[in-house]
Amino acid sequence: MTREYRRNKRVFICFGAGVFTLFGFANMFFSLDSTFDHPIFFALVGLLNLAFAFYTGWVCLAYGKYRLVLTDEGISSYGIGVTQMGYQDITFARWYPEGFLFLKSPRCHLQIAFSSYPRNCRHELIHALRAAIPIDLQHGWSQFCVAYFR
C-alpha cells in the first residue's frame, strides 16, 4: 500500500518573502544617486537583496515540491532533495510533544512536522507511522500523545 501526503501550501511565506525582496530592490533603485558616495554599503545591500531573493525562491520551491510517501517497505521524503528510509533501517524514532517525529537510520535522518499537513491527514499519518515503525525503537510516544492529542 502506498500513501502520499502533501504539506499545506504556505503561500503567505512565498508572498511575504517576495514582497520584501521587491521592496529591497526598489529601495536600491531609488537610492542610486546617494549610495554611490558609499559604494561598499551599496554592494552589501545589493548582495543582501540577492541572497534574500535566492532564499525566497528556495523556500517557494521546497514548499511546492514537498511530499511524504509511505509504502509497505519504508518512507520517502521528496522535496528539493530525496530522502528514502526503509522501516527495517530505522535505528531510532523519537516522538516530540511539540508535534514532530525524528527518525534516524545509519545513512540519513528525517524529521516530520505534523503541523505542516492538513488536519484531516495528520491522524492518519501519525497512526500509520506508529504502526509501521517497530515499537521498541519508538521513544516519547506517551508524552507526544498527552501533548498532541489533548
N, C-alpha and C positions, 0 to 999 in steps of 0.2 A: 504494500500500500504506500503510495506517495502522496504527501500533502504539502502544499505550498502556502506560505504565509508571507504577506507583504506588509511593510510598515505603513502607518498613516502618512499621508502626504503632508509634509511640513512646508507648505508653500510660503507661509509667512516668513520663514527663515530666509529662503531664497529672495523673496521680495524685499525684505528689510536690508539684507546684505547688499543687494543690487542698488537700492536707493542710496545707501551710504557710499558705495563705490562711485556712483554717478555724482553725488554731492562732492566727493573728494576731487574728482576730475574737473568739475565745474569750478571749484574753488581754485584749483591750479590755473585753469584757463583765464579766469577773471582777475587773477593777481599776477599775471605775467609781467606787467610793466614795473611793478615794485619789487619782485623777487629776484630780478637779475642783479640787484645790488648785493644779494646774498645767494650765490649760485649753489653753495653746499646745502643750504636749507632747502632750496627748490629741488635739488636732486634727491634729498632724503624724503621729502614729501611725495615726490613722484614715485620713488621706489616703494614707499609705504602704500600708496594707492594701487600700484601694480600688484603688490603682494596680496592686498585685500581683494582685488578683482580675481586673482587666481584662486584664492581661498573660497570666494563666493561660488565660482564655477565648480570647484571640487565638492563643496557641500551639496550643491544642487544635483550634481551628477551622482553622488553617493546616495542621496535620498531617493532619487528617481529610479536607480537601478537595483536597490537592495531587495533581496528576498531570502527567506529561510525555507529550506526544503527538508522535510523529514521523510525518510524512507525506512524500510524494514532493516536495512543494513547500517544506516547512520544519518548524520546531519550534514547538510551542505549550506553554507552561507555565501550567497552571491552578492557582491557589491562591486566596488572598483576592483577588488581582488576576489579570489575564491578561496574559501576555507572548507575543507572536507574532513570529517572526522567520523570513523566507524564507532559504533557503540562499544565494541569489544576493545577499542584502542583507548577509551577514556580511563584515565588513572585517578582523576579527582573531579568531583562535582560539588559545588557549594551554592546553596540557595541563600540569597541575601534578603533580609527583611525589607530592604529598600525597593525590592521588586525586580531583581535580576538574578540570572543564573550564570555562574562561571564554570566553564568546562575546560579541562586540561588533558592533553594527551602527550606522548613523548615528542611529537613533532610540531604541535601547534596548540593554541588555546583559543577559546571562543567565549564571548560574553554576550548574553541575550538579555536585553532590557524589555520586559513585558509591557511597559507603558508605551512603547513605540508602536504597538499593534492595536488594531481596532478592538474595542471591548468585547464584541461577540466572538473573537478568535482567541482571546487571552486564556480563558479557562480550558479550552480545548488544547491549546499549545502546552500549557502547564501540565495538564494530565497526561498528554502524550509523551512528554519528556520524562515525567515521573515514572511512567510505566516502562519506557524503553531503556533507561539507564539503570544499571544494576544498583539495587538498594544499598548494598554495603559500601558503595563509593559515594553516596549522597550524604552531604553534611548540611545541617542548618534547616532541614525541612520543617520541623515543628515551629521554629521561630519565624520562618517565612510564612507559614500558614496563619499564625496568630496575627502577624502584622499585615499581610496582604489580603486575606480573606475576611477581615472584620467589617 
